[in-house]
């Protein structure tokens, strides 16, 4: 599924703006412990988290994740946004919980 379609379907907020909206994600990983994300998320995954510090960008870039989706309306650090924009990495935001987001993505067939 394309990132732009996910944004529209789940009414997500685009936090970064310098990314290809046609980027596709191939799976989803949900987690907040960075060491687990590094060891278990897969290239192309959409990562759902409540973490917002700059290290999430480093992890997403290292693993070549398709996007970071910040749940529960957590405020994203400005340094995180700047770095993600520099890398062309999508950061999206939702007021929904990780569970609600996962259910919504599942309803979309992912």
N, CA, C and O atoms as a printed pandas DataFrame, in Angstrom:
     atom_number atom_name residue_name chain_id  residue_number  x_coord  y_coord  z_coord
0              1         N          UNK        A               1    0.840   -1.179    0.000
1              2        CA          UNK        A               1    0.000    0.000    0.000
2              3         C          UNK        A               1    0.888    1.245    0.000
3              4         O          UNK        A               1    1.941    1.268    0.636
4              5         N          UNK        A               2    0.456    2.261   -0.709
5              6        CA          UNK        A               2    1.204    3.512   -0.778
6              7         C          UNK        A               2    0.946    4.356    0.472
7              8         O          UNK        A               2   -0.139    4.336    1.053
8              9         N          UNK        A               3    1.974    5.089    0.857
9             10        CA          UNK        A               3    1.883    5.970    2.023
10            11         C          UNK        A               3    0.742    6.974    1.850
11            12         O          UNK        A               3   -0.001    7.227    2.797
12            13         N          UNK        A               4    0.596    7.543    0.665
13            14        CA          UNK        A               4   -0.452    8.540    0.431
14            15         C          UNK        A               4   -1.839    7.949    0.660
15            16         O          UNK        A               4   -2.724    8.625    1.185
16            17         N          UNK        A               5   -2.031    6.688    0.268
17            18        CA          UNK        A               5   -3.329    6.039    0.472
18            19         C          UNK        A               5   -3.602    5.823    1.957
19            20         O          UNK        A               5   -4.728    5.995    2.423
20            21         N          UNK        A               6   -2.565    5.448    2.691
21            22        CA          UNK        A               6   -2.706    5.264    4.134
22            23         C          UNK        A               6   -3.065    6.587    4.814
23            24         O          UNK        A               6   -3.921    6.628    5.698
24            25         N          UNK        A               7   -2.409    7.656    4.396
25            26        CA          UNK        A               7   -2.686    8.986    4.952
26            27         C          UNK        A               7   -4.161    9.339    4.761
27            28         O          UNK        A               7   -4.824    9.809    5.686
28            29         N          UNK        A               8   -4.658    9.108    3.562
29            30        CA          UNK        A               8   -6.058    9.448    3.260
30            31         C          UNK        A               8   -7.034    8.549    4.010
31            32         O          UNK        A               8   -8.008    9.031    4.589
32            33         N          UNK        A               9   -6.778    7.258    4.002
33            34        CA          UNK        A               9   -7.712    6.294    4.595
34            35         C          UNK        A               9   -7.826    6.427    6.115
35            36         O          UNK        A               9   -8.910    6.270    6.678
36            37         N          UNK        A              10   -6.698    6.718    6.776
37            38        CA          UNK        A              10   -6.705    6.797    8.239
38            39         C          UNK        A              10   -6.655    8.237    8.758
39            40         O          UNK        A              10   -6.538    8.469    9.961
40            41         N          UNK        A              11   -6.745    9.196    7.834
41            42        CA          UNK        A              11   -6.746   10.615    8.200
42            43         C          UNK        A              11   -5.524   10.966    9.055
43            44         O          UNK        A              11   -5.643   11.550   10.132
44            45         N          UNK        A              12   -4.356   10.594    8.545
45            46        CA          UNK        A              12   -3.105   10.832    9.260
46            47         C          UNK        A              12   -2.585   12.235    8.972
47            48         O          UNK        A              12   -2.902   12.829    7.941
48            49         N          UNK        A              13   -1.791   12.748    9.884
49            50        CA          UNK        A              13   -1.154   14.052    9.725
50            51         C          UNK        A              13    0.265   13.832    9.213
51            52         O          UNK        A              13    1.019   13.031    9.765
52            53         N          UNK        A              14    0.621   14.559    8.141
53            54        CA          UNK        A              14    1.996   14.514    7.636
54            55         C          UNK        A              14    2.832   15.488    8.460
55            56         O          UNK        A              14    2.578   16.692    8.460
56            57         N          UNK        A              15    3.823   14.957    9.158
57            58        CA          UNK        A              15    4.712   15.800    9.956
58            59         C          UNK        A              15    5.886   16.266    9.104
59            60         O          UNK        A              15    6.285   17.428    9.170
60            61         N          UNK        A              16    6.430   15.367    8.312
61            62        CA          UNK        A              16    7.482   15.741    7.366
62            63         C          UNK        A              16    6.832   15.912    6.000
63            64         O          UNK        A              16    5.755   15.380    5.733
64            65         N          UNK        A              17    7.514   16.667    5.139
65            66        CA          UNK        A              17    6.918   16.923    3.831
66            67         C          UNK        A              17    7.845   16.646    2.658
67            68         O          UNK        A              17    7.448   16.815    1.505
68            69         N          UNK        A              18    9.054   16.231    2.932
69            70        CA          UNK        A              18    9.992   15.998    1.831
70            71         C          UNK        A              18   10.181   14.502    1.601
71            72         O          UNK        A              18   11.280   13.970    1.757
72            73         N          UNK        A              19    9.088   13.833    1.227
73            74        CA          UNK        A              19    9.169   12.404    0.947
74            75         C          UNK        A              19    8.255   12.063   -0.221
75            76         O          UNK        A              19    7.353   12.824   -0.570
76            77         N          UNK        A              20    8.506   10.916   -0.810
77            78        CA          UNK        A              20    7.716   10.431   -1.936
78            79         C          UNK        A              20    6.439    9.788   -1.400
79            80         O          UNK        A              20    6.492    8.731   -0.772
80            81         N          UNK        A              21    5.311   10.412   -1.643
81            82        CA          UNK        A              21    4.035    9.898   -1.140
82            83         C          UNK        A              21    3.641    8.571   -1.778
83            84         O          UNK        A              21    2.766    7.870   -1.268
84            85         N          UNK        A              22    4.280    8.226   -2.883
85            86        CA          UNK        A              22    3.987    6.958   -3.553
86            87         C          UNK        A              22    4.831    5.805   -3.026
87            88         O          UNK        A              22    4.733    4.681   -3.519
88            89         N          UNK        A              23    5.662    6.085   -2.021
89            90        CA          UNK        A              23    6.424    5.019   -1.379
90            91         C          UNK        A              23    5.455    3.977   -0.845
91            92         O          UNK        A              23    4.423    4.318   -0.266
92            93         N          UNK        A              24    5.787    2.713   -1.040
93            94        CA          UNK        A              24    4.927    1.629   -0.561
94            95         C          UNK        A              24    5.513    1.022    0.699
95            96         O          UNK        A              24    6.731    0.933    0.853
96            97         N          UNK        A              25    4.636    0.606    1.596
97            98        CA          UNK        A              25    5.100   -0.172    2.737
98            99         C          UNK        A              25    4.609   -1.596    2.561
99           100         O          UNK        A              25    3.525   -1.838    2.030
100          101         N          UNK        A              26    5.427   -2.532    3.015
101          102        CA          UNK        A              26    5.167   -3.951    2.753
102          103         C          UNK        A              26    4.763   -4.719    4.001
103          104         O          UNK        A              26    4.373   -5.883    3.916
104          105         N          UNK        A              27    4.851   -4.083    5.141
105          106        CA          UNK        A              27    4.486   -4.712    6.403
106          107         C          UNK        A              27    4.414   -3.645    7.473
107          108         O          UNK        A              27    4.615   -2.461    7.205
108          109         N          UNK        A              28    4.128   -4.075    8.679
109          110        CA          UNK        A              28    4.003   -3.146    9.808
110          111         C          UNK        A              28    4.741   -3.732   10.996
111          112         O          UNK        A              28    4.641   -4.926   11.278
112          113         N          UNK        A              29    5.485   -2.878   11.692
113          114        CA          UNK        A              29    6.089   -3.272   12.962
114          115         C          UNK        A              29    5.626   -2.266   14.012
115          116         O          UNK        A              29    5.666   -1.056   13.787
116          117         N          UNK        A              30    5.189   -2.774   15.154
117          118        CA          UNK        A              30    4.746   -1.916   16.255
118          119         C          UNK        A              30    5.667   -2.156   17.438
119          120         O          UNK        A              30    5.795   -3.283   17.915
120          121         N          UNK        A              31    6.306   -1.096   17.909
121          122        CA          UNK        A              31    7.174   -1.249   19.066
122          123         C          UNK        A              31    7.845    0.050   19.438
123          124         O          UNK        A              31    7.997    0.954   18.616
124          125         N          UNK        A              32    8.248    0.125   20.705
125          126        CA          UNK        A              32    8.864    1.336   21.221
126          127         C          UNK        A              32   10.281    1.129   21.744
127          128         O          UNK        A              32   11.007    2.097   21.969
128          129         N          UNK        A              33   10.673   -0.109   21.936
129          130        CA          UNK        A              33   12.017   -0.398   22.418
130          131         C          UNK        A              33   12.939   -0.508   21.204
131          132         O          UNK        A              33   12.840   -1.457   20.427
132          133         N          UNK        A              34   13.831    0.464   21.046
133          134        CA          UNK        A              34   14.619    0.572   19.821
134          135         C          UNK        A              34   15.421   -0.680   19.510
135          136         O          UNK        A              34   15.541   -1.057   18.344
136          137         N          UNK        A              35   15.973   -1.335   20.530
137          138        CA          UNK        A              35   16.767   -2.541   20.274
138          139         C          UNK        A              35   15.909   -3.651   19.672
139          140         O          UNK        A              35   16.388   -4.412   18.831
140          141         N          UNK        A              36   14.660   -3.751   20.090
141          142        CA          UNK        A              36   13.763   -4.746   19.492
142          143         C          UNK        A              36   13.387   -4.362   18.070
143          144         O          UNK        A              36   13.309   -5.223   17.194
144          145         N          UNK        A              37   13.158   -3.096   17.840
145          146        CA          UNK        A              37   12.842   -2.644   16.483
146          147         C          UNK        A              37   13.998   -2.989   15.554
147          148         O          UNK        A              37   13.781   -3.505   14.457
148          149         N          UNK        A              38   15.220   -2.708   15.982
149          150        CA          UNK        A              38   16.398   -2.996   15.156
150          151         C          UNK        A              38   16.496   -4.481   14.839
151          152         O          UNK        A              38   16.871   -4.855   13.727
152          153         N          UNK        A              39   16.166   -5.322   15.797
153          154        CA          UNK        A              39   16.337   -6.762   15.582
154          155         C          UNK        A              39   15.146   -7.428   14.901
155          156         O          UNK        A              39   15.272   -8.553   14.417
156          157         N          UNK        A              40   13.992   -6.760   14.852
157          158        CA          UNK        A              40   12.798   -7.451   14.346
158          159         C          UNK        A              40   12.070   -6.775   13.194
159          160         O          UNK        A              40   11.409   -7.460   12.413
160          161         N          UNK        A              41   12.164   -5.473   13.062
161          162        CA          UNK        A              41   11.496   -4.806   11.942
162          163         C          UNK        A              41   12.217   -5.166   10.648
163          164         O          UNK        A              41   13.409   -5.472   10.645
164          165         N          UNK        A              42   11.471   -5.122    9.558
165          166        CA          UNK        A              42   12.030   -5.514    8.261
166          167         C          UNK        A              42   12.006   -4.335    7.289
167          168         O          UNK        A              42   11.169   -3.437    7.380
168          169         N          UNK        A              43   12.944   -4.375    6.370
169          170        CA          UNK        A              43   13.012   -3.351    5.335
170          171         C          UNK        A              43   11.631   -3.179    4.693
171          172         O          UNK        A              43   10.964   -4.161    4.367
172          173         N          UNK        A              44   11.217   -1.939    4.519
173          174        CA          UNK        A              44    9.935   -1.649    3.897
174          175         C          UNK        A              44    8.765   -1.575    4.853
175          176         O          UNK        A              44    7.662   -1.202    4.454
176          177         N          UNK        A              45    8.989   -1.929    6.120
177          178        CA          UNK        A              45    7.908   -1.869    7.106
178          179         C          UNK        A              45    7.519   -0.429    7.426
179          180         O          UNK        A              45    8.337    0.487    7.343
180          181         N          UNK        A              46    6.271   -0.255    7.786
181          182        CA          UNK        A              46    5.776    0.950    8.428
182          183         C          UNK        A              46    5.947    0.720    9.923
183          184         O          UNK        A              46    5.528   -0.315   10.440
184          185         N          UNK        A              47    6.555    1.666   10.620
185          186        CA          UNK        A              47    6.823    1.499   12.046
186          187         C          UNK        A              47    5.867    2.367   12.849
187          188         O          UNK        A              47    5.859    3.589   12.703
188          189         N          UNK        A              48    5.065    1.740   13.692
189          190        CA          UNK        A              48    4.160    2.454   14.586
190          191         C          UNK        A              48    4.804    2.503   15.972
191          192         O          UNK        A              48    5.192    1.474   16.525
192          193         N          UNK        A              49    4.912    3.713   16.523
193          194        CA          UNK        A              49    5.593    3.906   17.799
194          195         C          UNK        A              49    5.041    5.137   18.504
195          196         O          UNK        A              49    4.326    5.942   17.907
196          197         N          UNK        A              50    5.379    5.271   19.777
197          198        CA          UNK        A              50    5.111    6.522   20.488
198          199         C          UNK        A              50    6.414    7.281   20.753
199          200         O          UNK        A              50    6.397    8.368   21.330
200          201         N          UNK        A              51    7.534    6.707   20.331
201          202        CA          UNK        A              51    8.830    7.371   20.484
202          203         C          UNK        A              51    8.936    8.512   19.474
203          204         O          UNK        A              51    8.477    8.383   18.339
204          205         N          UNK        A              52    9.537    9.621   19.884
205          206        CA          UNK        A              52    9.596   10.784   18.992
206          207         C          UNK        A              52   10.967   11.455   18.935
207          208         O          UNK        A              52   11.128   12.466   18.251
208          209         N          UNK        A              53   11.940   10.916   19.632
209          210        CA          UNK        A              53   13.268   11.541   19.647
210          211         C          UNK        A              53   14.032   11.194   18.367
211          212         O          UNK        A              53   13.612   10.328   17.599
212          213         N          UNK        A              54   15.136   11.864   18.151
213          214        CA          UNK        A              54   15.879   11.759   16.894
214          215         C          UNK        A              54   16.382   10.341   16.604
215          216         O          UNK        A              54   16.614    9.999   15.444
216          217         N          UNK        A              55   16.552    9.523   17.625
217          218        CA          UNK        A              55   17.045    8.163   17.393
218          219         C          UNK        A              55   16.080    7.310   16.578
219          220         O          UNK        A              55   16.503    6.342   15.947
220          221         N          UNK        A              56   14.786    7.650   16.577
221          222        CA          UNK        A              56   13.853    6.875   15.757
222          223         C          UNK        A              56   14.172    7.047   14.277
223          224         O          UNK        A              56   13.988    6.120   13.488
224          225         N          UNK        A              57   14.642    8.215   13.903
225          226        CA          UNK        A              57   15.018    8.457   12.509
226          227         C          UNK        A              57   16.241    7.622   12.151
227          228         O          UNK        A              57   16.302    7.045   11.066
228          229         N          UNK        A              58   17.209    7.556   13.053
229          230        CA          UNK        A              58   18.403    6.747   12.801
230          231         C          UNK        A              58   18.038    5.280   12.615
231          232         O          UNK        A              58   18.563    4.618   11.720
232          233         N          UNK        A              59   17.147    4.771   13.451
233          234        CA          UNK        A              59   16.726    3.370   13.348
234          235         C          UNK        A              59   15.977    3.137   12.039
235          236         O          UNK        A              59   16.248    2.166   11.333
236          237         N          UNK        A              60   15.043    4.015   11.714
237          238        CA          UNK        A              60   14.270    3.862   10.474
238          239         C          UNK        A              60   15.173    3.924    9.250
239          240         O          UNK        A              60   14.979    3.176    8.292
240          241         N          UNK        A              61   16.151    4.809    9.280
241          242        CA          UNK        A              61   17.093    4.926    8.167
242          243         C          UNK        A              61   17.981    3.689    8.069
243          244         O          UNK        A              61   18.206    3.174    6.974
244          245         N          UNK        A              62   18.479    3.217    9.193
245          246        CA          UNK        A              62   19.332    2.025    9.231
246          247         C          UNK        A              62   18.626    0.822    8.618
247          248         O          UNK        A              62   19.233    0.056    7.870
248          249         N          UNK        A              63   17.349    0.658    8.932
249          250        CA          UNK        A              63   16.591   -0.510    8.488
250          251         C          UNK        A              63   15.872   -0.288    7.163
251          252         O          UNK        A              63   15.246   -1.208    6.638
252          253         N          UNK        A              64   15.956    0.921    6.620
253          254        CA          UNK        A              64   15.252    1.280    5.387
254          255         C          UNK        A              64   13.748    1.045    5.534
255          256         O          UNK        A              64   13.114    0.427    4.679
256          257         N          UNK        A              65   13.196    1.550    6.633
257          258        CA          UNK        A              65   11.761    1.456    6.862
258          259         C          UNK        A              65   11.053    2.470    5.963
259          260         O          UNK        A              65   11.633    3.492    5.596
260          261         N          UNK        A              66    9.815    2.189    5.616
261          262        CA          UNK        A              66    9.099    3.062    4.682
262          263         C          UNK        A              66    8.607    4.345    5.340
263          264         O          UNK        A              66    8.538    5.387    4.687
264          265         N          UNK        A              67    8.264    4.283    6.627
265          266        CA          UNK        A              67    7.747    5.465    7.325
266          267         C          UNK        A              67    7.673    5.194    8.819
267          268         O          UNK        A              67    7.674    4.049    9.269
268          269         N          UNK        A              68    7.609    6.280    9.568
269          270        CA          UNK        A              68    7.365    6.224   11.009
270          271         C          UNK        A              68    5.977    6.810   11.239
271          272         O          UNK        A              68    5.670    7.905   10.766
272          273         N          UNK        A              69    5.154    6.086   11.957
273          274        CA          UNK        A              69    3.809    6.549   12.302
274          275         C          UNK        A              69    3.734    6.691   13.820
275          276         O          UNK        A              69    3.771    5.703   14.552
276          277         N          UNK        A              70    3.630    7.921   14.272
277          278        CA          UNK        A              70    3.612    8.219   15.703
278          279         C          UNK        A              70    2.165    8.187   16.202
279          280         O          UNK        A              70    1.310    8.937   15.731
280          281         N          UNK        A              71    1.921    7.313   17.152
281          282        CA          UNK        A              71    0.579    7.100   17.691
282          283         C          UNK        A              71    0.293    8.020   18.876
283          284         O          UNK        A              71    1.197    8.652   19.423
284          285         N          UNK        A              72   -0.958    8.080   19.252
285          286        CA          UNK        A              72   -1.445    8.767   20.449
286          287         C          UNK        A              72   -1.138   10.258   20.478
287          288         O          UNK        A              72   -1.100   10.870   21.545
288          289         N          UNK        A              73   -0.918   10.844   19.293
289          290        CA          UNK        A              73   -0.710   12.281   19.199
290          291         C          UNK        A              73    0.535   12.791   19.888
291          292         O          UNK        A              73    0.628   13.974   20.217
292          293         N          UNK        A              74    1.495   11.904   20.109
293          294        CA          UNK        A              74    2.726   12.323   20.783
294          295         C          UNK        A              74    3.409   13.427   19.975
295          296         O          UNK        A              74    3.467   13.364   18.747
296          297         N          UNK        A              75    3.921   14.428   20.670
297          298        CA          UNK        A              75    4.592   15.544   20.013
298          299         C          UNK        A              75    5.988   15.121   19.570
299          300         O          UNK        A              75    6.736   14.505   20.329
300          301         N          UNK        A              76    6.321   15.459   18.337
301          302        CA          UNK        A              76    7.590   15.033   17.747
302          303         C          UNK        A              76    8.615   16.146   17.902
303          304         O          UNK        A              76    8.343   17.307   17.595
304          305         N          UNK        A              77    9.798   15.776   18.382
305          306        CA          UNK        A              77   10.881   16.739   18.570
306          307         C          UNK        A              77   11.239   17.409   17.242
307          308         O          UNK        A              77   11.242   16.761   16.195
308          309         N          UNK        A              78   11.537   18.696   17.290
309          310        CA          UNK        A              78   11.893   19.450   16.086
310          311         C          UNK        A              78   13.133   18.871   15.405
311          312         O          UNK        A              78   13.182   18.802   14.177
312          313         N          UNK        A              79   14.136   18.454   16.186
313          314        CA          UNK        A              79   15.342   17.847   15.604
314          315         C          UNK        A              79   14.999   16.578   14.832
315          316         O          UNK        A              79   15.609   16.286   13.804
316          317         N          UNK        A              80   14.034   15.836   15.324
317          318        CA          UNK        A              80   13.590   14.612   14.659
318          319         C          UNK        A              80   12.981   14.950   13.302
319          320         O          UNK        A              80   13.269   14.286   12.306
320          321         N          UNK        A              81   12.154   15.965   13.262
321          322        CA          UNK        A              81   11.499   16.382   12.018
322          323         C          UNK        A              81   12.528   16.860   11.003
323          324         O          UNK        A              81   12.465   16.499    9.828
324          325         N          UNK        A              82   13.465   17.665   11.454
325          326        CA          UNK        A              82   14.499   18.195   10.558
326          327         C          UNK        A              82   15.313   17.060    9.951
327          328         O          UNK        A              82   15.535   17.034    8.740
328          329         N          UNK        A              83   15.757   16.128   10.778
329          330        CA          UNK        A              83   16.572   15.006   10.287
330          331         C          UNK        A              83   15.776   14.132    9.320
331          332         O          UNK        A              83   16.300   13.719    8.286
332          333         N          UNK        A              84   14.526   13.851    9.645
333          334        CA          UNK        A              84   13.694   13.033    8.756
334          335         C          UNK        A              84   13.480   13.735    7.415
335          336         O          UNK        A              84   13.523   13.088    6.369
336          337         N          UNK        A              85   13.254   15.036    7.433
337          338        CA          UNK        A              85   13.119   15.782    6.180
338          339         C          UNK        A              85   14.402   15.720    5.370
339          340         O          UNK        A              85   14.357   15.561    4.150
340          341         N          UNK        A              86   15.549   15.844    6.036
341          342        CA          UNK        A              86   16.842   15.749    5.346
342          343         C          UNK        A              86   17.001   14.411    4.639
343          344         O          UNK        A              86   17.586   14.338    3.558
344          345         N          UNK        A              87   16.479   13.350    5.252
345          346        CA          UNK        A              87   16.613   11.998    4.698
346          347         C          UNK        A              87   15.452   11.605    3.787
347          348         O          UNK        A              87   15.479   10.536    3.177
348          349         N          UNK        A              88   14.440   12.453    3.690
349          350        CA          UNK        A              88   13.265   12.109    2.892
350          351         C          UNK        A              88   12.437   11.003    3.513
351          352         O          UNK        A              88   11.794   10.228    2.805
352          353         N          UNK        A              89   12.450   10.928    4.838
353          354        CA          UNK        A              89   11.743    9.875    5.571
354          355         C          UNK        A              89   10.388   10.390    6.058
355          356         O          UNK        A              89   10.330   11.400    6.759
356          357         N          UNK        A              90    9.312    9.716    5.698
357          358        CA          UNK        A              90    8.003   10.155    6.167
358          359         C          UNK        A              90    7.816    9.934    7.667
359          360         O          UNK        A              90    8.071    8.846    8.184
360          361         N          UNK        A              91    7.371   10.976    8.350
361          362        CA          UNK        A              91    6.865   10.834    9.712
362          363         C          UNK        A              91    5.414   11.273    9.664
363          364         O          UNK        A              91    5.092   12.381    9.237
364          365         N          UNK        A              92    4.552   10.380   10.109
365          366        CA          UNK        A              92    3.115   10.619   10.144
366          367         C          UNK        A              92    2.665   10.588   11.595
367          368         O          UNK        A              92    3.354   10.042   12.457
368          369         N          UNK        A              93    1.517   11.172   11.857
369          370        CA          UNK        A              93    1.029   11.229   13.237
370          371         C          UNK        A              93   -0.470   10.959   13.268
371          372         O          UNK        A              93   -1.200   11.295   12.335
372          373         N          UNK        A              94   -0.910   10.346   14.357
373          374        CA          UNK        A              94   -2.326   10.080   14.575
374          375         C          UNK        A              94   -2.644   10.202   16.057
375          376         O          UNK        A              94   -1.784    9.980   16.909
376          377         N          UNK        A              95   -3.868   10.552   16.350
377          378        CA          UNK        A              95   -4.354   10.560   17.728
378          379         C          UNK        A              95   -4.724    9.154   18.188
379          380         O          UNK        A              95   -4.884    8.910   19.384
380          381         N          UNK        A              96   -4.860    8.229   17.234
381          382        CA          UNK        A              96   -5.242    6.859   17.569
382          383         C          UNK        A              96   -4.117    6.133   18.304
383          384         O          UNK        A              96   -2.946    6.499   18.196
384          385         N          UNK        A              97   -4.494    5.104   19.046
385          386        CA          UNK        A              97   -3.505    4.243   19.706
386          387         C          UNK        A              97   -2.867    3.325   18.667
387          388         O          UNK        A              97   -3.363    3.203   17.547
388          389         N          UNK        A              98   -1.783    2.693   19.042
389          390        CA          UNK        A              98   -1.129    1.734   18.147
390          391         C          UNK        A              98   -2.097    0.614   17.777
391          392         O          UNK        A              98   -2.117    0.161   16.632
392          393         N          UNK        A              99   -2.890    0.171   18.734
393          394        CA          UNK        A              99   -3.876   -0.881   18.473
394          395         C          UNK        A              99   -4.906   -0.425   17.444
395          396         O          UNK        A              99   -5.204   -1.150   16.495
396          397         N          UNK        A             100   -5.447    0.772   17.631
397          398        CA          UNK        A             100   -6.443    1.290   16.691
398          399         C          UNK        A             100   -5.853    1.449   15.296
399          400         O          UNK        A             100   -6.518    1.161   14.300
400          401         N          UNK        A             101   -4.610    1.906   15.224
401          402        CA          UNK        A             101   -3.946    2.043   13.928
402          403         C          UNK        A             101   -3.755    0.683   13.272
403          404         O          UNK        A             101   -3.997    0.525   12.075
404          405         N          UNK        A             102   -3.322   -0.296   14.053
405          406        CA          UNK        A             102   -3.132   -1.644   13.514
406          407         C          UNK        A             102   -4.451   -2.206   12.995
407          408         O          UNK        A             102   -4.484   -2.826   11.931
408          409         N          UNK        A             103   -5.525   -1.996   13.727
409          410        CA          UNK        A             103   -6.846   -2.469   13.275
410          411         C          UNK        A             103   -7.247   -1.776   11.975
411          412         O          UNK        A             103   -7.759   -2.419   11.058
412          413         N          UNK        A             104   -7.016   -0.477   11.897
413          414        CA          UNK        A             104   -7.338    0.269   10.678
414          415         C          UNK        A             104   -6.536   -0.206    9.486
415          416         O          UNK        A             104   -7.076   -0.350    8.390
416          417         N          UNK        A             105   -5.257   -0.450    9.689
417          418        CA          UNK        A             105   -4.400   -0.942    8.611
418          419         C          UNK        A             105   -4.835   -2.342    8.197
419          420         O          UNK        A             105   -4.832   -2.671    7.010
420          421         N          UNK        A             106   -5.205   -3.158    9.164
421          422        CA          UNK        A             106   -5.685   -4.504    8.867
422          423         C          UNK        A             106   -6.959   -4.453    8.027
423          424         O          UNK        A             106   -7.111   -5.234    7.088
424          425         N          UNK        A             107   -7.865   -3.549    8.351
425          426        CA          UNK        A             107   -9.103   -3.392    7.573
426          427         C          UNK        A             107   -8.805   -3.007    6.129
427          428         O          UNK        A             107   -9.597   -3.293    5.230
428          429         N          UNK        A             108   -7.668   -2.360    5.907
429          430        CA          UNK        A             108   -7.279   -1.964    4.552
430          431         C          UNK        A             108   -6.615   -3.107    3.786
431          432         O          UNK        A             108   -6.256   -2.955    2.619
432          433         N          UNK        A             109   -6.458   -4.241    4.446
433          434        CA          UNK        A             109   -5.939   -5.419    3.760
434          435         C          UNK        A             109   -4.456   -5.673    3.928
435          436         O          UNK        A             109   -3.886   -6.500    3.216
436          437         N          UNK        A             110   -3.836   -4.989    4.839
437          438        CA          UNK        A             110   -2.399   -5.191    5.066
438          439         C          UNK        A             110   -2.212   -6.118    6.252
439          440         O          UNK        A             110   -1.079   -6.426    6.623
